[in-house]
Amino acid sequence: MKRILVLFAAVLLFLTSCSGKYLEKPETDLEFWITESVEDVDFSKYQEKYGLMGGREYYGSGYVPTMDENGEQRDPERCVIYTVTSYPDYSSGKSHITRISITDPEVSVYGVTITSSAEDIKTALTEAGFSVTEKNGSIRGEKGRFSVSFSADSIYIHADVSNRFGIQF
């Protein structure tokens, strides 16, 4: 009986330590979800966005940047960009999606898009368990270490990544 209690306590401790590190994937058009492990993903099929220190960024399938006269990448007007860094801490060494930027009005998250009404966005985020605030025309939902922000032209999904050892990028 004592072994069963110890095993139960260990499982409960493990589940408690994992809570809040991951956000359940809702119905969405996205290829990847926030904090999803991408250790085994072959990103050679994706266009990389250049310039990020401490991680990598990739355009979603079908989105291709243009080049300006100086050879600099310019994001398409409508796109999805996935940021890959270590998670839950920058020192963990495991590759996860830690930010998703969406400017494509066809892409939905929690059943809403950037063209949805403010009321529909607030309702969707509230029903998903987020604390919702509205400021300067933007709607932000927060849930633990996660945030989802809607503005007139974009959606940003973000996971806070800790930096226990103060890694400088």
VOGU-91474 format. One line per field, with one value per residue (C-alpha): residue in one letter; x, y, z. Coordinates in steps of 0.2 Angstrom, whole numbers. Each point is the difference from the previous one (the first is absolute). Layout:
REM VOGU-91474
aa	A/...
east	X/...
north	Y/...
up	Z/...
//
This chain:
REM VOGU-91474
aa	M/K/R/I/L/V/L/F/A/A/V/L/L/F/L/T/S/C/S/G/K/Y/L/E/K/P/E/T/D/L/E/F/W/I/T/E/S/V/E/D/V/D/F/S/K/Y/Q/E/K/Y/G/L/M/G/G/R/E/Y/Y/G/S/G/Y/V/P/T/M/D/E/N/G/E/Q/R/D/P/E/R/C/V/I/Y/T/V/T/S/Y/P/D/Y/S/S/G/K/S/H/I/T/R/I/S/I/T/D/P/E/V/S/V/Y/G/V/T/I/T/S/S/A/E/D/I/K/T/A/L/T/E/A/G/F/S/V/T/E/K/N/G/S/I/R/G/E/K/G/R/F/S/V/S/F/S/A/D/S/I/Y/I/H/A/D/V/S/N/R/F/G/I/Q/F
east	0/14/8/-16/-1/17/-3/-16/9/14/-12/-10/16/5/-17/1/17/-6/-15/1/14/-11/-16/-12/-1/-17/-9/11/7/18/13/8/-6/8/13/-1/16/8/16/-4/-8/10/-1/10/-18/-3/7/10/-2/18/5/-5/13/-3/-12/-6/-16/-9/-14/-15/-2/-4/6/15/9/5/17/2/13/12/-2/-10/-14/-18/-14/-15/-15/-9/10/4/17/5/14/10/10/4/-14/-5/17/13/13/-11/7/-17/-8/-18/-11/0/-8/-13/-3/-15/-5/-10/-19/-4/9/-11/5/-14/-12/4/11/6/-16/-11/-9/7/-15/3/19/-3/-13/11/15/-11/-8/18/4/10/-1/-4/4/-2/11/2/-10/10/-7/12/-4/12/0/15/16/-10/-7/-11/-1/-12/3/-8/13/8/-1/15/0/14/8/11/17/10/18/7/18/-1/5/5/-5
north	0/12/-3/4/17/4/-4/11/14/-1/1/14/10/-3/6/15/5/-2/11/17/-4/-5/7/-12/2/7/-2/10/1/1/-13/1/6/10/-10/-15/-10/2/-10/-12/12/2/18/-1/1/17/17/7/18/7/11/-8/-2/-15/-9/-3/6/-9/6/-12/-11/10/17/7/17/12/9/19/10/-3/-19/0/-12/8/-10/-3/10/-15/-14/-11/0/-13/4/-14/1/-11/-3/1/8/7/-12/-16/-3/-7/9/6/12/15/14/0/16/0/13/-11/4/-18/-8/-3/-3/-5/2/18/10/18/5/-7/13/5/-8/-17/1/4/-14/-13/4/0/-17/-6/5/16/16/13/18/13/15/12/-11/-16/-15/-10/-17/-6/-18/-4/2/2/15/2/18/6/17/6/-8/-14/-14/-4/-15/-1/-11/7/-8/1/4/-7/2/17/-5/15/-1
up	0/4/-17/-8/10/-5/-18/0/8/-13/-14/8/3/-19/-6/11/-6/-18/2/-7/-12/-15/-7/-8/-18/-6/-16/-12/-17/6/-4/17/17/14/10/-12/-1/-17/4/-14/-13/-17/-2/-17/-8/8/-4/14/6/3/15/16/13/12/-11/-17/-9/-14/-12/0/-16/-15/7/-9/4/-13/-1/0/-10/14/0/17/2/1/7/-11/4/6/8/15/9/13/12/6/16/15/12/14/4/-13/8/-3/-17/-7/-15/2/-8/12/-11/-14/-10/-12/-12/-12/3/-6/15/15/19/12/-14/-3/-12/-1/-9/14/10/17/9/-9/4/19/1/-9/12/15/-4/-2/18/-4/11/-13/-1/-14/-2/-15/-11/4/9/11/8/13/8/11/-11/-16/-9/-15/-7/-14/-9/-16/-11/10/13/11/11/12/13/14/0/16/0/16/-5/-7/-18/-10/-19
//
